[in-house]
């Protein structure tokens, strides 16, 4: 395929490869099969862990690092990017309140807090930013953003007028919320996430995401009730779509700080100029660790596929494994979905597996793959 122009935008393979590691492995495999191919690799993310690092080369700016409260309240170093010309800060909540900051036996959403995320936001606001883009995935928390609000000056009080404890457990005692001293309400905030769950209910933050953060069934039931009380005391609907992202931090961002909830994948694609690159390409390769029916729920590879289809480009999906309903992705617009020949978790082996799978795929089927 002399002269073929390919755009590679692959999401991370959770636990194995970052977006750029996976994308570079695809590029090498494609070049082995098609030495004359012109391949552009761009990062892909949905707002979760690694999003800010992946877009850093595209936004420029300064990296600011400061000590903040980690998910269990212990001081940890966390950073964000500040772009002075546009007065924009890019913050990733996982850096201060992420699940990967804890060992498995430390996971406890009763205790984990978003306070450190609020400290990053406060530092950026006091530095003069006018816009915050906050990537809200990969959290260890289920406090509805209460800790973040407390760091920004909110007073969340019990019936005796005392500040409630950090973590979801503190919401058990919430009686009054005073947002009069809250900073950040005059700053434009974008919350980037692809989670559409409500704050409360069977599809809410506690029941859907609580178990992976260490919550028992009883804990999920209790936290769901506490979050409902938090929403009602604050004067908002606990069942609003999209407010359950990041253990409910999207609830606090949207309703109390006036943030716009936006697709994380779409935000990253805009920052990287993905749409223009796809328009000018001959073929698009995307993917993630697992492609199944959930991929169609606004996940990053689905957003790439939709852009490819808009411009009449063939879109190939590369994944570690396929899951139930992956055939629906083919019906939706993917030309082909190729699971790895040898799916593995270890990074170096996963890189080799991606390279070899792509090399074999384009060696055997190069002509039909580039036809839209």
TORLUM-634315 format. One record per residue (C-alpha): residue number from 1; x, y, z; residue in one letter; chain. Coordinates in pm, 1 decimal, always signed. Example, Ala and Ser with C-alpha at 12.3 -4.5 7.8 and 13.67 -1.06 7.14 Angstrom:
BEGIN
num:c1:c2:c3:residu:chaine
1:+1230.0:-450.0:+780.0:A:A .
2:+1367.0:-106.0:+714.0:S:A .
% end
This chain:
BEGIN
num:c1:c2:c3:residu:chaine
1:+0.0:+0.0:+0.0:X:A .
2:+239.6:+272.7:-111.1:X:A .
3:+156.8:+613.8:+22.4:X:A .
4:-133.1:+510.7:+246.3:X:A .
5:-207.2:+763.7:+521.5:X:A .
6:-317.8:+607.8:+848.4:X:A .
7:-432.6:+768.7:+1172.0:X:A .
8:-383.4:+559.0:+1484.2:X:A .
9:-580.6:+661.0:+1794.0:X:A .
10:-595.6:+375.2:+2043.3:X:A .
11:-715.4:+399.0:+2402.3:X:A .
12:-508.2:+242.6:+2678.7:X:A .
13:-513.9:-131.0:+2740.3:X:A .
14:-589.3:-108.2:+3112.9:X:A .
15:-311.1:-262.0:+3320.3:X:A .
16:-88.5:-323.1:+3018.5:X:A .
17:-37.2:-31.1:+2779.2:X:A .
18:-88.2:+342.0:+2778.8:X:A .
19:-262.8:+499.4:+2483.2:X:A .
20:+65.0:+605.7:+2323.2:X:A .
21:+238.2:+272.0:+2392.1:X:A .
22:-49.2:+90.6:+2221.4:X:A .
23:-57.1:+343.6:+1936.0:X:A .
24:+317.4:+318.4:+1871.3:X:A .
25:+294.7:-61.4:+1870.2:X:A .
26:+20.0:-38.6:+1607.4:X:A .
27:+236.1:+199.0:+1402.4:X:A .
28:+535.1:-35.5:+1407.7:X:A .
29:+321.5:-332.3:+1309.9:X:A .
30:+165.4:-138.7:+1022.5:X:A .
31:+503.6:-17.5:+896.3:X:A .
32:+634.5:-374.6:+896.7:X:A .
33:+347.6:-477.3:+670.0:X:A .
34:+338.9:-156.0:+465.5:X:A .
35:+682.3:+14.1:+470.6:X:A .
36:+563.4:+312.9:+266.5:X:A .
37:+269.2:+392.9:+494.1:X:A .
38:+250.7:+738.0:+651.7:X:A .
39:+128.6:+681.8:+1007.5:X:A .
40:+20.8:+947.5:+1256.2:X:A .
41:-26.4:+838.2:+1617.1:X:A .
42:-239.4:+1051.3:+1846.8:X:A .
43:-338.5:+979.5:+2208.6:X:A .
44:-687.8:+872.5:+2300.0:X:A .
45:-847.3:+890.4:+2642.6:X:A .
46:-1187.2:+933.8:+2802.0:X:A .
47:-1101.1:+1150.6:+3099.7:X:A .
48:-955.0:+875.3:+3314.8:X:A .
49:-605.4:+810.6:+3439.9:X:A .
50:-336.2:+930.0:+3199.8:X:A .
51:-556.7:+1176.3:+3010.0:X:A .
52:-365.7:+1491.8:+3103.4:X:A .
53:-28.4:+1330.5:+3035.2:X:A .
54:-149.8:+1221.1:+2692.5:X:A .
55:-265.4:+1569.7:+2590.5:X:A .
56:+28.5:+1755.8:+2748.3:X:A .
57:+228.8:+1782.6:+2422.4:X:A .
58:-72.0:+1941.6:+2252.0:X:A .
59:-157.7:+2204.8:+2513.3:X:A .
60:+191.1:+2313.2:+2618.2:X:A .
61:+204.4:+2510.9:+2938.7:X:A .
62:+373.5:+2459.9:+3271.2:X:A .
63:+350.8:+2163.6:+3502.7:X:A .
64:+275.7:+2267.2:+3860.8:X:A .
65:+333.4:+2015.0:+4138.3:X:A .
66:+217.4:+2058.5:+4496.1:X:A .
67:+146.2:+1854.6:+4809.4:X:A .
68:-221.6:+1765.0:+4850.2:X:A .
69:-433.1:+1522.6:+5048.7:X:A .
70:-437.6:+1187.0:+4871.4:X:A .
71:-745.0:+963.9:+4858.4:X:A .
72:-701.3:+855.6:+5221.9:X:A .
73:-594.5:+1197.8:+5345.6:X:A .
74:-220.3:+1130.6:+5347.2:X:A .
75:-10.3:+1400.4:+5183.9:X:A .
76:+97.4:+1313.3:+4830.8:X:A .
77:+250.2:+1505.0:+4539.0:X:A .
78:+12.3:+1581.8:+4253.9:X:A .
79:+47.9:+1797.6:+3945.4:X:A .
80:-157.8:+1980.5:+3687.0:X:A .
81:-82.5:+2175.5:+3369.2:X:A .
82:-124.2:+2552.6:+3354.6:X:A .
83:-126.4:+2723.7:+3015.8:X:A .
84:-67.8:+3096.9:+3087.1:X:A .
85:-164.8:+3237.4:+2746.1:X:A .
86:-520.6:+3101.9:+2764.1:X:A .
87:-528.1:+3101.3:+3145.2:X:A .
88:-640.3:+2739.5:+3131.4:X:A .
89:-553.4:+2461.6:+3375.2:X:A .
90:-580.4:+2091.2:+3296.5:X:A .
91:-641.5:+1878.4:+3604.9:X:A .
92:-670.8:+1501.1:+3628.8:X:A .
93:-851.3:+1390.6:+3942.3:X:A .
94:-679.8:+1049.8:+3936.5:X:A .
95:-352.6:+1220.9:+4025.6:X:A .
96:-492.5:+1323.9:+4364.5:X:A .
97:-780.4:+1080.3:+4423.4:X:A .
98:-713.5:+791.4:+4187.7:X:A .
99:-774.7:+423.2:+4249.4:X:A .
100:-421.8:+342.7:+4136.1:X:A .
101:-283.8:+545.1:+4428.7:X:A .
102:-410.7:+275.2:+4664.5:X:A .
103:-329.0:-89.4:+4712.8:X:A .
104:-623.1:-324.8:+4682.8:X:A .
105:-656.0:-366.3:+5060.1:X:A .
106:-657.5:+13.9:+5107.5:X:A .
107:-968.6:+66.9:+4895.0:X:A .
108:-1247.5:+203.5:+5112.3:X:A .
109:-1497.6:+452.3:+4966.0:X:A .
110:-1629.1:+525.7:+5315.3:X:A .
111:-1297.4:+703.7:+5376.1:X:A .
112:-1158.2:+812.1:+5037.9:X:A .
113:-1192.3:+1180.7:+4956.9:X:A .
114:-1176.9:+1424.8:+4667.2:X:A .
115:-1025.1:+1693.0:+4891.6:X:A .
116:-689.8:+1681.5:+4709.2:X:A .
117:-860.8:+1747.5:+4376.5:X:A .
118:-1010.5:+2060.4:+4530.2:X:A .
119:-663.5:+2164.3:+4645.5:X:A .
120:-534.0:+2139.0:+4287.1:X:A .
121:-830.9:+2343.6:+4166.9:X:A .
122:-780.4:+2603.4:+4440.1:X:A .
123:-414.4:+2644.7:+4350.4:X:A .
124:-505.1:+2695.4:+3985.4:X:A .
125:-783.8:+2942.4:+4067.4:X:A .
126:-560.2:+3146.7:+4295.4:X:A .
127:-297.4:+3146.9:+4018.5:X:A .
128:-544.0:+3334.1:+3799.5:X:A .
129:-689.0:+3069.4:+3566.1:X:A .
130:-1013.1:+3151.8:+3392.2:X:A .
131:-1086.7:+2799.9:+3267.7:X:A .
132:-1047.9:+2458.2:+3428.9:X:A .
133:-1064.3:+2137.6:+3230.0:X:A .
134:-1099.0:+1858.9:+3483.9:X:A .
135:-1065.0:+1496.7:+3373.5:X:A .
136:-1274.6:+1296.1:+3616.7:X:A .
137:-1209.5:+925.7:+3569.1:X:A .
138:-1031.8:+653.6:+3761.6:X:A .
139:-1137.1:+778.0:+4105.1:X:A .
140:-1111.1:+588.6:+4433.0:X:A .
141:-1386.8:+801.8:+4583.0:X:A .
142:-1761.4:+804.9:+4636.5:X:A .
143:-1809.9:+1129.9:+4828.6:X:A .
144:-2010.3:+1316.7:+4564.3:X:A .
145:-1731.5:+1573.6:+4538.6:X:A .
146:-1789.5:+1683.5:+4897.0:X:A .
147:-1418.3:+1685.7:+4981.3:X:A .
148:-1342.7:+1892.8:+4672.8:X:A .
149:-1604.8:+2147.3:+4779.3:X:A .
150:-1464.4:+2163.2:+5131.3:X:A .
151:-1116.7:+2235.9:+4992.8:X:A .
152:-1268.9:+2520.9:+4791.1:X:A .
153:-1433.4:+2679.6:+5094.2:X:A .
154:-1772.7:+2512.7:+5126.3:X:A .
155:-1901.4:+2443.9:+5476.1:X:A .
156:-2064.5:+2102.6:+5506.1:X:A .
157:-2198.3:+2083.8:+5859.1:X:A .
158:-2357.7:+1831.8:+6094.1:X:A .
159:-2655.8:+1912.9:+6317.4:X:A .
160:-2422.5:+2063.6:+6579.2:X:A .
161:-2264.8:+2301.2:+6328.0:X:A .
162:-1936.8:+2108.7:+6301.5:X:A .
163:-1760.9:+2030.4:+5974.3:X:A .
164:-1833.3:+1673.3:+5864.3:X:A .
165:-1551.2:+1422.6:+5819.6:X:A .
166:-1390.2:+1361.1:+5483.4:X:A .
167:-1504.3:+1067.8:+5271.5:X:A .
168:-1850.1:+931.2:+5202.9:X:A .
169:-1883.3:+842.5:+5570.2:X:A .
170:-1892.4:+1214.7:+5650.8:X:A .
171:-2209.3:+1255.6:+5444.1:X:A .
172:-2385.6:+1032.5:+5696.4:X:A .
173:-2390.2:+1331.6:+5932.6:X:A .
174:-2459.5:+1606.7:+5678.9:X:A .
175:-2731.8:+1843.7:+5797.5:X:A .
176:-2653.2:+2177.4:+5631.0:X:A .
177:-2452.6:+2296.7:+5329.9:X:A .
178:-2322.7:+2653.2:+5309.2:X:A .
179:-2169.6:+2744.8:+4973.1:X:A .
180:-2140.0:+3119.5:+5033.6:X:A .
181:-1761.8:+3103.9:+5078.4:X:A .
182:-1698.1:+2874.0:+4783.1:X:A .
183:-1436.1:+2990.6:+4532.5:X:A .
184:-1438.3:+2892.1:+4166.6:X:A .
185:-1798.4:+2976.5:+4077.9:X:A .
186:-1675.3:+3255.5:+3847.7:X:A .
187:-1434.6:+3025.1:+3660.2:X:A .
188:-1538.9:+2835.2:+3347.4:X:A .
189:-1518.3:+2464.2:+3428.6:X:A .
190:-1539.6:+2167.5:+3194.3:X:A .
191:-1573.5:+1821.9:+3349.1:X:A .
192:-1448.6:+1563.8:+3099.5:X:A .
193:-1594.2:+1216.6:+3141.6:X:A .
194:-1776.0:+951.7:+2942.8:X:A .
195:-1978.8:+819.2:+3236.3:X:A .
196:-2350.7:+895.8:+3205.9:X:A .
197:-2477.8:+732.1:+3526.5:X:A .
198:-2688.1:+937.3:+3769.6:X:A .
199:-2565.5:+1017.7:+4118.8:X:A .
200:-2814.6:+786.9:+4291.8:X:A .
201:-3034.2:+486.2:+4229.4:X:A .
202:-2958.9:+134.3:+4100.1:X:A .
203:-2757.1:+278.9:+3811.1:X:A .
204:-2590.1:+539.8:+4030.7:X:A .
205:-2234.7:+594.0:+4146.4:X:A .
206:-2253.6:+375.3:+4458.0:X:A .
207:-2410.5:+61.4:+4314.5:X:A .
208:-2234.9:+59.5:+3977.3:X:A .
209:-1884.2:+174.2:+4069.5:X:A .
210:-1870.0:+130.9:+4447.4:X:A .
211:-1777.7:-240.2:+4443.3:X:A .
212:-1462.0:-185.4:+4236.3:X:A .
213:-1359.4:+78.6:+4490.9:X:A .
214:-1394.2:-164.5:+4779.6:X:A .
215:-1757.9:-121.4:+4882.0:X:A .
216:-1976.7:-405.0:+5011.1:X:A .
217:-2342.7:-431.4:+4915.8:X:A .
218:-2436.2:-276.5:+5251.0:X:A .
219:-2190.5:+9.1:+5194.8:X:A .
220:-2337.3:+75.0:+4850.8:X:A .
221:-2686.5:+99.1:+4999.1:X:A .
222:-2573.3:+334.2:+5274.8:X:A .
223:-2368.9:+559.7:+5047.0:X:A .
224:-2653.5:+582.4:+4796.9:X:A .
225:-2876.5:+716.3:+5074.0:X:A .
226:-2614.6:+960.3:+5198.4:X:A .
227:-2554.6:+1094.7:+4847.2:X:A .
228:-2930.3:+1137.0:+4798.4:X:A .
229:-2945.7:+1339.7:+5118.6:X:A .
230:-2644.5:+1547.0:+5004.1:X:A .
231:-2814.9:+1626.7:+4673.0:X:A .
232:-3145.5:+1719.1:+4835.3:X:A .
233:-2983.3:+1938.6:+5100.7:X:A .
234:-2796.7:+2114.1:+4818.7:X:A .
235:-3123.9:+2157.4:+4627.0:X:A .
236:-3058.4:+1933.3:+4326.8:X:A .
237:-3194.5:+1619.5:+4160.3:X:A .
238:-3005.8:+1307.3:+4275.9:X:A .
239:-3114.3:+1116.0:+3964.4:X:A .
240:-2987.5:+1352.6:+3696.1:X:A .
241:-2800.0:+1177.7:+3415.6:X:A .
242:-2422.7:+1219.6:+3419.3:X:A .
243:-2390.3:+1328.7:+3781.1:X:A .
244:-2261.2:+990.8:+3901.0:X:A .
245:-1923.1:+1015.2:+3728.7:X:A .
246:-1615.3:+986.3:+3952.1:X:A .
247:-1808.8:+878.4:+4257.3:X:A .
248:-2045.4:+1169.6:+4207.6:X:A .
249:-1785.3:+1442.8:+4173.3:X:A .
250:-1957.3:+1542.1:+3849.7:X:A .
251:-2265.5:+1619.8:+4061.5:X:A .
252:-2075.9:+1879.2:+4263.8:X:A .
253:-1893.6:+2019.1:+3963.1:X:A .
254:-2207.7:+2063.5:+3753.3:X:A .
255:-2466.7:+2169.3:+4007.3:X:A .
256:-2266.3:+2361.1:+4264.1:X:A .
257:-1979.2:+2501.2:+4055.4:X:A .
258:-2171.3:+2533.2:+3728.3:X:A .
259:-1943.9:+2307.4:+3524.9:X:A .
260:-2025.0:+2184.5:+3177.6:X:A .
261:-2023.1:+1803.7:+3153.5:X:A .
262:-1854.1:+1699.9:+2829.4:X:A .
263:-1743.5:+1376.1:+2669.4:X:A .
264:-1386.7:+1306.4:+2774.7:X:A .
265:-1309.0:+1134.7:+2445.0:X:A .
266:-1453.5:+1424.3:+2244.8:X:A .
267:-1254.1:+1674.4:+2450.3:X:A .
268:-929.0:+1486.2:+2388.6:X:A .
269:-1005.6:+1453.5:+2016.8:X:A .
270:-1062.8:+1829.1:+1990.8:X:A .
271:-737.9:+1909.0:+2171.9:X:A .
272:-533.5:+1673.1:+1950.8:X:A .
273:-699.1:+1779.2:+1624.4:X:A .
274:-808.0:+1420.0:+1560.9:X:A .
275:-1102.6:+1509.6:+1339.4:X:A .
276:-891.1:+1695.4:+1082.3:X:A .
277:-634.2:+1416.1:+1075.9:X:A .
278:-904.6:+1153.4:+1025.7:X:A .
279:-1058.0:+1358.2:+743.8:X:A .
280:-723.6:+1363.6:+560.6:X:A .
281:-642.8:+994.6:+618.0:X:A .
282:-702.2:+679.8:+413.3:X:A .
283:-763.0:+447.6:+708.4:X:A .
284:-822.9:+482.8:+1083.2:X:A .
285:-710.6:+236.9:+1350.2:X:A .
286:-851.8:+262.9:+1700.3:X:A .
287:-921.1:+26.5:+1987.5:X:A .
288:-891.5:-52.4:+2356.9:X:A .
289:-824.1:-347.1:+2583.6:X:A .
290:-1169.9:-495.0:+2533.7:X:A .
291:-1423.1:-424.2:+2262.1:X:A .
292:-1779.5:-528.3:+2339.5:X:A .
293:-2129.3:-384.4:+2349.5:X:A .
294:-2016.3:-127.8:+2610.4:X:A .
295:-1781.9:+26.7:+2354.4:X:A .
296:-2088.7:+176.8:+2187.3:X:A .
297:-2180.2:+370.7:+2503.3:X:A .
298:-1973.0:+672.6:+2405.1:X:A .
299:-1633.3:+516.4:+2475.4:X:A .
300:-1329.1:+672.0:+2311.6:X:A .
301:-1288.2:+417.8:+2025.5:X:A .
302:-1655.3:+461.8:+1941.1:X:A .
303:-1605.4:+837.6:+1908.3:X:A .
304:-1311.7:+777.0:+1672.9:X:A .
305:-1515.7:+527.6:+1471.8:X:A .
306:-1800.6:+777.3:+1431.8:X:A .
307:-1557.8:+1040.1:+1301.7:X:A .
308:-1413.2:+789.8:+1055.3:X:A .
309:-1757.2:+693.5:+927.8:X:A .
310:-1851.6:+1062.2:+887.8:X:A .
311:-1564.4:+1105.4:+644.5:X:A .
312:-1607.8:+771.1:+471.0:X:A .
313:-1290.6:+615.5:+612.4:X:A .
314:-1251.0:+246.0:+696.9:X:A .
315:-1207.9:+205.4:+1073.7:X:A .
316:-1025.5:-95.2:+1218.4:X:A .
317:-1059.1:-187.2:+1585.6:X:A .
318:-763.2:-349.6:+1764.0:X:A .
319:-827.0:-494.5:+2110.2:X:A .
320:-686.6:-732.4:+2367.0:X:A .
321:-1003.2:-938.8:+2360.3:X:A .
322:-1358.1:-912.2:+2232.4:X:A .
323:-1655.3:-942.0:+2465.5:X:A .
324:-2029.1:-999.5:+2445.1:X:A .
325:-2194.8:-789.3:+2180.4:X:A .
326:-1880.4:-691.6:+1990.9:X:A .
327:-2069.1:-778.9:+1671.4:X:A .
328:-2285.2:-472.8:+1737.3:X:A .
329:-1972.4:-261.1:+1690.0:X:A .
330:-1931.4:-403.7:+1340.9:X:A .
331:-2291.1:-318.6:+1261.0:X:A .
332:-2237.0:+32.2:+1398.5:X:A .
333:-1949.4:+109.5:+1162.3:X:A .
334:-1624.9:-73.5:+1241.5:X:A .
335:-1496.4:-240.1:+924.8:X:A .
336:-1307.1:-504.7:+1118.9:X:A .
337:-1234.2:-584.7:+1483.4:X:A .
338:-912.4:-773.5:+1546.8:X:A .
339:-835.3:-915.5:+1892.8:X:A .
340:-470.8:-980.5:+1972.8:X:A .
341:-329.8:-1312.8:+1861.9:X:A .
342:-176.1:-1352.9:+2207.4:X:A .
343:-349.7:-1131.3:+2467.2:X:A .
344:-122.1:-1074.3:+2767.9:X:A .
345:-98.7:-826.4:+3055.8:X:A .
346:+278.5:-777.4:+3082.8:X:A .
347:+368.8:-454.0:+2901.8:X:A .
348:+660.8:-566.8:+2685.1:X:A .
349:+476.6:-881.5:+2578.6:X:A .
350:+159.8:-683.2:+2507.3:X:A .
351:+356.8:-443.1:+2286.4:X:A .
352:+497.8:-733.3:+2085.3:X:A .
353:+153.5:-890.0:+2057.8:X:A .
354:-1.2:-568.1:+1922.9:X:A .
355:+279.6:-525.8:+1669.0:X:A .
356:+252.9:-883.3:+1547.1:X:A .
357:-127.3:-881.7:+1528.9:X:A .
358:-129.5:-563.2:+1319.3:X:A .
359:+155.5:-686.3:+1097.4:X:A .
360:-26.6:-1012.2:+1024.0:X:A .
361:-360.2:-836.9:+972.0:X:A .
362:-226.9:-595.9:+709.8:X:A .
363:+1.3:-851.0:+545.6:X:A .
364:-287.5:-1089.8:+486.7:X:A .
365:-570.8:-847.6:+412.0:X:A .
366:-423.1:-513.3:+314.6:X:A .
367:-630.6:-449.1:+3.0:X:A .
368:-977.4:-504.5:+147.9:X:A .
369:-897.1:-320.4:+472.5:X:A .
370:-839.7:+14.3:+303.3:X:A .
371:-1167.9:+5.8:+113.4:X:A .
372:-1434.7:+211.1:+288.7:X:A .
% end
